[in-house]
C-alpha cells in the first residue's frame, strides 16, 4: 500500500517557515508578570490586540501565561484594551 502523503517530508514547509523558538523558554522565564510592561509590550500590536503564537513564536504554556498577564495589565490600566 502506498503512503498516504506522496509529498516528501522536506517539502512540507516552504523555506523560511520554520517555527521560531520561544523567547521565554530560551531565557528560562518561570512566569510572566503583569507589571513587567517592557516584556508585555512587544506581544501587543498597535490596535491593542494580543499577537498570535505563530507571529511571536511563543510556546503554548507561555502564550497562556502571557494572555492572563496582558488581561490583568489591561484591568489595572497599564495597557489599553483597544483603540
Secondary structure, 3 states (H helix, E strand, C coil): CCCCCCCCHHHCCCCCCCCCCCHHHHCCCCCCCCCCHHHHHCCECCCCCECCHHHHCCCHHHHHHHHHHHHHHHHHCCCCCCC
